[in-house]
Amino acid sequence: MAALAFAALIGATPVHAQQAAPADTDAKASETTEIVVTGSQVARAGFVSPTPLTSVNTDDILRVGAVNVADALNQLPSMKPSVTPSSVSNLSKLAGGNYMDLRGLGYLRTLTLIDGKRYVPTTPEGVINTNLIPQALIGGVEVVTGGASAAYGSDAVAGVVNFKIDNKFNGVRGSLQGGITDHNDNRNYLASLAFGTKFAGDRGHLLVGLEAAENSGIGDGNRRKWAGNRSIIVNPANATDPSQPYLVHVNDARASYAAPGGVINSGVLKGIQFGPNGTTMPFRYGNYLTQDNTMDGGDGDPLASPYVLVAPTKRWSAYAGATYEITPSITAYANFTYATSRLNERSIPSDDVFTIHADNAYLPASLRSALAAAGETSFAFGRSLEDYGVGAIKQKATTWQGVTGLRGALGGSWTFDASVAFGKTHSVTLFTNDVIKSRRLLALDAVINPATGGIVCRSTLTDPTNGCMPLNLFGVGSASQQAIDYITGISVRDWRQSQQVVDLVIRGEPFSTWAGPVSIAFGGQYRNLNVDVTSDPISATPNVSLFRVGNVKPYSAREAVKEGFVEAVIPLAQDASWAKNLDVDLGGRITDYRTSGTVETWKVGVNYAVNSSIRFRATRSRDIRAPNINELFAAGQTLLGGVTDSKTNATYNVSQTTGGNPYLKPEKANTFTAGVVLTPSFAPRLSISIDYYDIKVKGAIASLTAQTIVNRCNSGDAPSCLLVRRGDDGRINNILLAPVNFQQIITNGVDVEANYRVPIGAGVLDLRGLVSYVNKLDLTGQDNDVTHFAGNTDQPVLDGPGGTPHWKGSATASYATDNYRFGVTGRYIGGGVITRDDFTLDWNHVNGRVYVDLSGELTVFKTSNGGKIALFGVILNAFDNDPPFTGYQFQTARQLYDVIGRQYTAGVRFNF
């Protein structure tokens, strides 16, 4: 129950670490990490970041009962669950993972750190799957909801999510839990264990963690009543009356050109479909019939084909870390993380249209005679792949990283932290039962061998050793296993990555002003990232896509980054009549990329506490996102995606081949945040923060969508037509996609957080409220066309901005004592227009949703030293509120609304 956990922690005040007391020189080394605030490199007692910062501690994460910590983080109004096992289950490169997305600017623009340091990327896109981190070791999470590139470098455009390891933990703690939904699916379990102890007379500390988790997922989204086979289809009335909507919502969307067992779409035999054992029968057309396209009802292939709603995953991870005080002022540290995950899910069913010759040996004799009488030599044939060409996506990913370093005192106020990290990721994805298109065409052309009277491929008559096995697609289940084996194979995508990082940070207080000491931090970082992508021989064939999906083209690439930075916190007032304190935070960073050149980032921040009740804060920064290796050098991969082709007036799936662009430049963002923190003296338990943000990204990297390319080509744009390839039948058979620096993104809005705590009886009542208002989220494209995503539910691409409601929020009430805890949370996700595409819809707005979550915990055993065993339970979406039906993105906005339904979790936790 994510919102409850966050509401129990989040208030307007900064993280507790910022309130650490001053330390003497000898203790500086051990205390430095305790007072470094995420978003700043400066270590300063009492320092408060001018950039809005949300902190979440481990107890609040555990109260959520989530199998993955990301499920809790994604309940923050500033977060958008764009990439989760339920929002991208059918996209193989991200399926089963959890990637952070602040402000809805895309997961590539949020930097994820572990203990303030970069981790080896999970994918060639340079992002980190948060499934890697054992929950039992997380001591807290800090979220910077503003640009932080001056502190950390590339990718911190929308902000930073920093997972902090509980390096001081002593004892044993763990949990064992299981969960299920009202629909008896999405079964999951989590087992997590952590152990920490001191050694060598308290000079050393050892920390070990293990975690295993599994989720059965939801294999068929159509099982949900709100889903079924509902979708949007082309409205035939629009062809003659443009005032009619172009698209309409229907409850049984089907293809009018394809059937499970096949249907003939042309000539004298048009409208004949094939049933079991190749029997023929009339094809029943539905309503809203569009020729060679779609309809509502009838016998066509379902357009909302059975798809994976939640990706099934298995994962386990391990962590071992140690610190050792070499001298009173020098501490050595080292840690090692290992994680592995597995995914095995069904591919998306689809359909294809073929040309069948009149002499096909599997065609019933009566139909061959009818064709001969009409003088027709072939016909168009639409057929589902459900029974012969739908395979699975099998993935195994392994990641490990080691970090070692020294931190300590240099004398006076000066400290240092120097570290070296090395890590590797190996991810192998198999696209099984993948149709080899050229072989299928040979196998479909089945004829009678005049020498033997048997059925063979026509190609075998002239090339007897080609191995072709004739394929019968007339009727469900008609294809032989030998033919299926011949026309299918395994497409392989093999990612191997390695990263080396060298870090040095020096901190100190060189001099003082009239208001106190000036604190500075300076240092540098060197990163070297190598990526090797390989595949199978068929996929690797240059310039062609032989498999139906997959077809990863091998490439190797390297990125080297050199960075230098400096940051200073300058006090301008302290305990004055007009100011309790006034600080200015200045920072700058120069980064040199081997591939895309040199870029500068900077920030100017101000903290002004009028008194103990009112504090103002503001930050202006320049932030960047450098192109990742995949965007720069990817040799290509082919996936399937649907397009609406106005030239043929048809909607169908098309092969889409992606590739890299080595001429990309870093994105540049100008960020401004300003807010006020209120802790009124007349209400000592009340805290309120109100923050405004404004982010402008120029030169944003993105690929034009396949639909945009098709629309532009069909409107006469010659460069776009170079990316579109059509077959002899006039239908598109491939679209080439490549990223360019052509977009501009502008977003602004307001975040509000409120917290009130009051003791009642033997416990404490917590009341919390979090609200986020997105005023603007605009995306400007190459032709200066602007898409307004605020108040929109559409998500046209996963690696860029998408629809975000104007309003999101949560309200929580929880009561806790030493023996028990219970709480209730209401979460609101606003509605909006379905899409702002040029297409008109019969209705284009959905209402928001309110979800109610319940949680409780009961201590059943306690020890005298504070240890305990507790039982807990969570019900998410207690009233089983369905998501709105949009017709887009697999029937609803999966990146916004709960698609799983009511979920139950129960388990036991212990801490000794």
N, C-alpha and C positions, 0 to 999 in steps of 0.2 A: 504494500500500500504506500506508493511512492510519495504522494502529496503529504500524507500524514507525517512521514519521516522527515521530510524537508521542513514542514511547518514547525516541527518541534525544535528545529535548530535555527532556522533562518530569521534573522532580525535585521534591523538597520545598522547595528553596531558592527565594527570590523572584527576580524578573527581575534581570538584570545591571544594568539602568539604575538600580535602587535603590541600587547600591553606588558611584555616581559620587562622585568626590572633590570637596571644597569648591572653589568657584570664586571668583575675585576679583570686585569690583563691576562692572568694565567688561565682564567676560565673562559676567555673569549673563544677559544677553539671549539670547546664543547657546546657553547651556547649559540654560536653564530647561526646554525641552521634553524634554531628555534625562533629567531626573530627576523628571518628573511621572509618577506611577504610576497606571495605570488604576484607577478606583474611588476616587480622591482628587483634590482640586484643589490640594493643598499641594505645593509644590516644596521638597524638603529633602534634602540630601546624606545618604545612609545610611538614609533613611526606609524602613521596611518596612510594607507595608499589613497591618492587622489582619484584613482580609477575605481569605479564600483566593483566590489568584491563580495562574492557569496561563499560562505564556508559551510561545509557539511561534515559532521564527525561520524565516527564509526558506529556509535550506538544508534544514531538516526538512520543510517543506511540499513542496519540489521533489522530495525523495526518494520522496514518495508516488506521483508520476506521475499524479496526478488531473487531469482536464480542468478541474475546478473546485475551488478551495480549500475549499469547503464539504464536499466529499467527504472531505477530511482532517479537518476540524474535527469532523464528525459521528461520528468514531470515538472521541472523548473519552467516557469513561463518563458524564460529567455532561451530555452532549448527547444529544438525541433527534432523529433524522432525520425529523421529522414532516412537513416540507414540502420535498420534493425532486422532481426530475423523475420518480422512480420511485414515490413515495408518494402523489402527488396528480395524476397524469398526466391524470385525467379531470375535474378541477375547473378550469374555464377561468380563474378569477380568479387562480390561483396556478400553473397548469401551466407546466412548464419552468423554474420559478424555484427558488432555494435561499434559505430563510429560517431563521434560527437559532432553536432552541428549547432553552433550558436547563432542566434538571430535569423536562422533560416537562410543564411548566405551560402550554404553548401558545406559539406563535410571537409572539403579541401581547404577551407578558410578558417578552420579552428585548429589550434595547435594543442596537442595532447602531450603532457609531460608526466614522467614518473619521478617523484622527488626532485622536481625542478630540472630534470635532465631529459634530453631527447633519447628516445628508444628506437631500436632498429625497426624500420617500417615493416608493416605486414604485407603491403602490396607495392608494386612499382610506382604507385601514385604518391608514396611517401607518407601514408596515414597509418594509424595504429588501431588495431582491434582491441578494445578494452576488455575483451574476454580473457586476455592474457594475465590479468592481475588477480591473484588470490584474494578474495574478499576479507578473509580473516586477518590479513596483514595490513589492510587499509586503515590508517590512522585518521584519515579525513580527506576531503576533496575541496580544493579551492577553485572557484570559477571566476575569472576576470571577464566581465561583460563589456569589454572595450579593447581597442587595439593595443598590442603589447610587443610590437616588433622591435622597438628600441631596446627592450629588455631581453628578448629571446630570438629575434631574427625572423625569418620567413614563416609564413602560414598564420601568424597571430593577427589576422585582419579583423575577424569578428571577436576574438578573445582567446583565452587560454583555459584549459581544464588540466589541473595539476593534481595527480593522485599522490598523496603523501603516505609513505610507508611508516608504520608505527615502530620506529627504530628503537624506542625505549621500552617496548613491552617486555614484561617479565611474567612468566607463568604459562598456563595452558588455556586456550580457549578454542571453541569450535562450534559447529552447528551441523545438524542433520535434518533435512526437510524434504517434503514432497508436495506436489501440487497437481491439480487437474481442473478441467473446466466443466461447466454444466453440460457440455456436449460430449463428455467422456473422451476428450482428446487433449492435445497439448500437455500430456503427462510429463512431469519433470521431477528431478531430484537434484539436490545439492548437498555435498559433504565437504566441509571446510575445517581445517585444523591449523592452529598456529602455536608455536612454542618459542619462548624467549627466556634467556637466562644470562646472568653476569658470570664472569670467570676471571681468573688471575687477580684476585683481590679487588674486584670491581673495576679493574682497569680495562677489561674487555667485555663485550656483549655479543651474544649470538642470537640470531633470529632465523627461524625456519618456518615455512608455511607450505601446506599442500591443499589442493582443491580438486574435486572431480564433480562434473555436472553433466546432465543429459536431459534433452528435451525431445519428446517424440514428435513434436510439431503438429501441424494440421495439414494433412496431405491433399485435401480437396476443399477449396474455399467454397465451392458450390453447395456444400452441405449446409451452410448457413442460410436461414430463411431469407435474410435480407439480400442475399446474393443470388442464388439460383442461377438461371441463365439470363438474367436481366442485363441490359446494355443499352447503348444508343446506336441507331442505324440511320442510314440515309433515307430521307423522306422523298418518295417519288413525286409528290405534288409540287415540290420546289422546282422541278425541271420545267414545268409549264407556268408556274405562278411564283415568281421570286419573293412575293410577300409571305409565303409559307415558310416555316422553319426548315432549315437544311437538314438538321438532325432531330430525331424524336426518340424519347425514352420508351422502351418496350420491355415486357416481362419475359419474352421467349425469343431472344435474338438468334437468328440462324442465317447461315450462308445460303443464298439461292443458287449457288453454282457448285456446291459440293455436298456430298452425303456420306454417312459412315461407310456404306458399301459401294459408293460411287454413283454418279448421275451423269447422263449424257446431256450436254448443253448446246448442241448445235445440230442442224440438219433435220432429216426426216425422223430421226430417233430422239429428238430433243424431248426431255421430260420423262425419260425412262430411267429408273434407278434399279440397283441390284441389291437383292436381299440375301439371306443365308443360302449357301451353296450355289450362288450365282443366279438365283431365280430373279425374274424381272417383274416389275410392277410400276404403276404410274407414280411419278414423284409428286407429292402434294405440296403445292406452293402456298405460302402464308400471306398475311396482310402486309401492307406497306412494301410490296414487292418492287425491287429495283433490279432490272435485268443484269445478270452476271454480277450481282452484288449481295444484297441482304434482304431479309424479310422478318416478320414477326410471326412465329409459329411455323407450321409445316414440317417437312421431313429433312430439312437441311442440317448440315453439321453445326453443332452449337458454337456460337461465336464466343461466349463466355466459357470456353473450354475448361475442363477440370484443371485447376492450377493449385500450386502449393501456397497455402495461406500463411503458414509459419514454417520456416525451414527447420527440419529436424537436425539436431547437432549433438555431438559428444565432445567433451573437452576435459582436459586436466592440466594443471599447472603446478609448478613447484618454485620455491624461492628459498635461497639461503644467503644470509648476510651477516657480516661481523664487523665490529669496530674494536680497535685496540689502542689504548693510550700509550704511545711509545715513550713520551716524556710528558710532564705536566702541561706542556704547551703544544704538543704535536700528536695528532690522532691519525692512525691509518684506518682505512675502511675498504671493504670489498663486498660485492654481492654478485649473485648469479641467479638468473631467471631462466626457466625452461617451461615451454607450454606447447601443447599439441591439440589440434582439433580435427574432427571428422564431420563430414557432411555427406549425406546420401539422400537425394531427392529426385523425384520424377521430373522430367522435362515437360515443357508445355506442349500439349497436342496442337496440331495445326492441320492444314489441308493444302493441296496443290492441284493445279490444273494441267493435264497432259493432252497430247495429241495421240489418239489411238488409230492405227491403220485398220482398214476394213477387213483385211485378211488375218487379223489377230486370232490365233488358234484357240484362245479361251473364250472368245465371243460366241454366244449361242448361234447356232446355224440360222435360226429364224431372223436374227438381227443382221447377220451377214447378207442374207437374201434381200432384206429390205434395203440395205445400203446399195447393193448391186442394182436393184430395180430403180433406185433413185439416182444412180450414177455417182454416188458419193464414195470417195476413197478413204476418208478419215472423218473423225469427229472429235470435239472437245469433251474431255472427261474430267470431272471434279471429284476428288476423293480425299477422305480423311486419312491421316497417318496413324490414327489411334491404335490399330491392331498390328501394325508392322514397323512403324518408324518412330515410335516414341520411346526414347531411352531414359537414361538417368544421368544426373550430375553427381559424380563421386569425387570428393575432395579430401585431401589430407594436408594439413599445414603444420609445420613445426617451426618454432621460433625460440632462439636463445640469445642471451646477452650477458656479458660479464663486465663489471665496472670495478675499478680499483683506483684509489687515490689517497691523498694526504690533505689534511686541513689543520690549521693551527695558527699560532700567534707569531708575528714577525718582530714584535717589540712595540711598546707604547700601545696605541689604539689599533695598530695594523694587524690584519689577519689575512689568511690566504686559503683557497680551496683549489686544488689541482687534481684532475682526474683523467683517466684514459678508459674508454669503453670500446668494446668490440662485440658485434653481434651478427647473427645470420638468421635468415628466414628461408625456408624451403616449402613451397606450396605446389602440389600436383593436383590438377583437375582433369578428370576423365569424362568426356562426353560419350557415353556408351550408346550402342545401337544407333549410331549417327548415320544418316543416309548419305551414301556417296552418290551424288547426283548423276554423274556420267554413267555409272554402272546401272542405276535404276532405269535410265532411258534405254540402255541396251536390253535389260531384262524385261521391260515392258513390251518390247517389240518381239513378241513371241509368234512363231509360225510353225507350220507342219514341215518336218524334214521329209522331203520327197523320197529320200533313200530308205528311211526307216519307218516312216509314218508316225514317229514320235514328235512331241512338242519340244522345240529348241529355240534359242535366241536367233534372230535373223543373222546377227553378226557371226554366229558360230558356223553358219553355212560356208562362209569365206575364211574364217579363222577358227578352225576346230579346237585349237588349244587355248582359247582365250578365257576359259573357265566360266563363261556366262551361264547363269541358271535362270530359266524363264520365270517371270513373275506374273501371277494371276491376281489382279486386284478387283475382279468382278465379284463383289459380295464380301461381307465381313468374315474374316477368318479363312479366306480362300488362298492366301499366299502360303506357299510351302516354307518350311524352316530352312531348306537348302537355299531357296531364293532370297529369303531374308538375310541369311548369313552372307550371301554374295554381295548384296547391295548395301550392307551396313558395315560399319567399323567403329573404331574407337579414336576419337579426336583427342589429342593430349595438349594440355597447357602446363608447362613446367616453369615455375618462377624460382630463381635462386638470387638472393640478395645478401650483401654483406655491407656493414657500415662500421667505420672507425671514427671515433670522436675523441678529440683532445681538448680539455677545458681548463682554463685558468681564470680565477677571479680573485682580485685583491681588494680588500675593503679597509677603510680607516677614516679617521677624523683629523685632517691635516691642520686645521686652524678653526677658530671660533669667530662668530660675529657677536654683536651686542646681545643677540637673543639665544646664543648657545653654539655648540660645535657644529661645523659643517661636516656632513657625512658623504663620502664618495665611494664608488665602486668602479673599478675598471678591469679590463681583461680581454681575453680573446678566445676564439674557438676555431678548430679546424675539423672539418667533416669530409670524409671520403666515402661515397656510396657507389657500389658496383651492382649492376643488375644484369643477369643472364636469363634470357627467355628462350626456351626450346620447345619443340613440339614433335609430332610424329611425321614420318616422311610424306604422307599424303597432305596433311595440313601445311607443311613447309613448302610445298610446291609454289614457286614464285608466280605472282600476278594472277593467280586463279583461286577460286574458292571451291574446292572439290567436294568437301563435306557440306551438308545442309547448314549446320551450325558449327562453331568452333573456328577452325582454320587459322590458328595463331601462327603468325610468321616469326621465326626466330630473330632475335637481335641481342646485342650486348652493348651496354653503355655505361658510362662513368660520369659522376658528378663530384667535383671537389669544391669546397666552400671554405673561404678564409674570412674571419670576422674579427673586428675589434670594436669595443664599446667603452663608454664612460657614462656614469650617472652620478648626480650630486643632489643631495637634499640640503637646502639652504634655509635656516630659520631666520625669519625677518622680525618676528615679535614673539614674546613669551611673557605671560602673566601681566599684560598691559591692561589699562583701563578699558581699551576698546577691543582687545583681542586676548583670549586665553592663549592662543598660539597661532602663528601664521608661518607656513612653510611653502617653499617653492621646490618642486622636483623637476630637474632638468636631465635629459638623457639623449644620447646620440649613438648611432652604430653605423659602421661602414662594412658592407658585405661584398665580397668579390666571388662571383660564380664563374666557374670554368666555362660554362656554356653560355650564360646570358649576361656576363659583364658585371660591372660594379654599380651598387645602388646604396643610397643613404636613407636611414630612418632616424626619427627623432621624436621627442615628446617634451611638452611643457605642462606641468601639473601644479595646481595650487590647492592647499588645504587651509581653510580659514575657520577656526573655531572661535566664534564670538564669545561664547561662555560654555559652561558645561551642558547647556541645553540645546544649543544651535551650532551646527557646523556646516559650512559650505565647501564644496569640492568641485573642481573642474580640471579637465585635461584636454589638450589639443595634441594630436600626434600624426605622424606620417608612418604608415605601415605598408608592408609588402607581402605578396605571395609570389615566389619564384616558380616558374614552370617545373613540374616534376619530370622525372625521366620518362615516364610513360607518355606524357604529353609531347615531349621533345622527340623521342626516338622510336616509339612503338612502330613495328613493321606492319601491324594489321591483325585484326581478328574479325571474324564474321559472325554476326548474331542475327536473329530474326526479329522483326518489328512490323507493326501494322501501319499502313499509310492509306490515305484516301486520295485516289488518283482521279482528278477532275477530267483528265484527258480520256480516260476509259470509263469514267463515271462508276468506279468500283473501289471497294475497300478490301485490301488483302495484305497478307504478310509478305515482306520483302527482305532479302538478304541485305544486311547493312555492314559494311566493312569499315572499321575504324583504323586510323593510323596517326603517326606523330608529325610534329612540325618543328624542326631544329632551329627555326628563326624566331621562336617565341621570346618575348621579353617579360620581366616581372610585372605583375599587377601592382598598381600603386593606389593606396587608400588614404584619404584624409578623414580623420576621426575626431569628433568633439563630443565630450560628455560633460554634463554639469548637473549638480544636484545639491540637495540639502538633507542633513541627518538631524532629526529631532528626538531628543531625549528629555522631555519637559520635567522640570523639578517638581511640578505640582502633581505629576503622575509618574512616580519613580520606576514603575514597572513597565512603562510604555516606551516603545521605540518605533520610529517611523522614518523611512527613507523614501525620497522621491528623486529620481534621476532621469534626465533627458539624454538621449544619444542621437548622434547623426553621423552616418558613415557614407562616404562617397568613394566608390572604387572605379578607377579608370583603367582601360586596357584589360578588362577582365577576360580571362581565357575561357573559351567555350567552342564547341562544335555546333554548327548549325544543325538543327534537328532534321531528321529525314523528311518529316512533313514539310518543314520550311523550304528545304531544297527542292522538293517536288513542286510545291506551290510556285516557287520562283521560276523554276524551269517551265512549268506549264503557262506561266504568265509572260514567257519570252525572254527570261534572263539567261543569256548564253553561257556565262561562267557556271551557273548552277547546273545547266544541262550537261556540262562536262563531267559532273559527278553522278549522273543518272544513266544507267544502262538499261535498255529495253530489249526484250526478246522479239522473235519473229511475229509473235501474236500481239505485239503492241504493249504488253504488260511489262512493268518494271521488274527486272530480275536482280538488280544490285544497285546500291547507293553507296558512294564513298563519302566518309565523314572524316574531317581533320580539324583540329583546334586552331583558332587564331585569336589575337588580341583585338577583339572588335566590340566588346560589350562595355557598358557602363552600368553600375549598380548604385542606387541611392536608397538608403533606408533611414528612417528616423522614428522615434517613438518615446514612450515614457514607461519606466518601471517603478512600481510602488511596492514596498514591503512594510508590513506592520506586525508588531509582536506585543502581546500583553500577557504577563504571568502573575498569578495570584495564588498564595497558599490557601488551601481549603482543607480543614481537618488534618489528616495524616499525610496528605499529598499535596500536589501542585497541579493547578489547572492552567494549561497553556492554550491561548487563543492566537491564531495566526492568520494572516491574510497576505496573499501575493497576487499582484495584478500586473499584467503587461499589456500595454496598448501600442500596437504598430500602426503608426499614422501613414507611413509610406514605405513601400518596397517596390521600387520601379526598376525595370530592366530595359535598357536602351540597346537596340540591336544595330546591325551594320547599316541599315537604311534609315536610322534614327526613328525606327518604330519603337514605341514604348509599350511595354506590358506592365500593367498595374497588378502586382501580386498581393498587395495588402487587401484583405477582404475577399480573397480568392482561394479556391481549394485546389486548383490545378497544379500538377507537378510535372512539367514537360520533360525535364531532365533531372537526373539524380545528383550530378556534380555541380549544380548551380542553384540559384534561388528558385523558389517555387511558391505556390500559394500559401499564405499565412493569414489566419483570421485577424481582424482588427483587435479582438479581445481574447485574452486567455487569463485564467486565474484559478486560485484555489482558496478555500477557507477551511480551517481545521480547529477542532476542539479536542483536546486530549487531557486525560487525568491520569497521574502516575503516583504511586507510592513505592516503598521499598519492596512490596510483595506482589503488586500487580499494576497493570497499565491497560487502559483501553482508550480508543479514540475513534472519531468519525471525521471524514474529509469529504467535501464536495469540490469537484474539479469541473471547470467550465472551459470548453473549447468552442469558440464562436463559429458561426456559419459564414456564408458569403456566396458570391457567384461561383458557378461551377467552372467556367472558363471565360477568358476574355479573348479567345481566338476569334478569327473573322467569321467562323461558322455561327449561324443562328440556331438556337435550340428551342424546343417547344416550351421548356421552362428552364431557367438558368440560375436558380438560387436554392440553397439548402439552409436549414436552420442549424444552429449549434447544438451541442450535446452537453448534458450534465451527467457526471459519473459520481456515484457515491461509494466510498471505500470504508471498510470497517477493519479494525485490528485490535488485538488484545494479547496480553502476555501475563502468565501466572508463574510466580516463583514457587517451586515445589521442594527445593532443598537449598539451604544456605550454610556456609561455614563461618567460623568466628573471624576469619581474616578477610571477609568480603566476597569470597567465592560463592557461586550459586549455579543451580540448574533450573531452567525455566522452560515451560511449554508455551508455545505461541501459535497464533492463528491469524490469517488475513483473508479477507474477502474483497477482491477488486471488482469494481463495476457490479455492486451488490444487486442492483435492479436490472441487470442484464440489458442495458440500453444499447440498441443496435446503432451502427454508424449510418449516416444518411446515404441514400442511393444517389450517386452522381452520374454513373455511366462511364466515367473516366477512370483510369488507373485501376483496372480490375474491379470496377463497379463502385468503388468509393475512394476517398482520399486516404489511403493507407498510412501515409506519413503524418496524418493529423489525428485520426479518430481510432478508437479501440475497435479492432476487428475480431478480437478473440471472444469477447463476451465475459460472462461471470466466471471468475477464477477463484479457486480455493487453495490455500496453502496452509500447511500445519507442520510443526516440527519441534525440535528441542535444541536449546542452546546451553552451553556451559562455559564457565569462566572461573579458573582457579589460580 
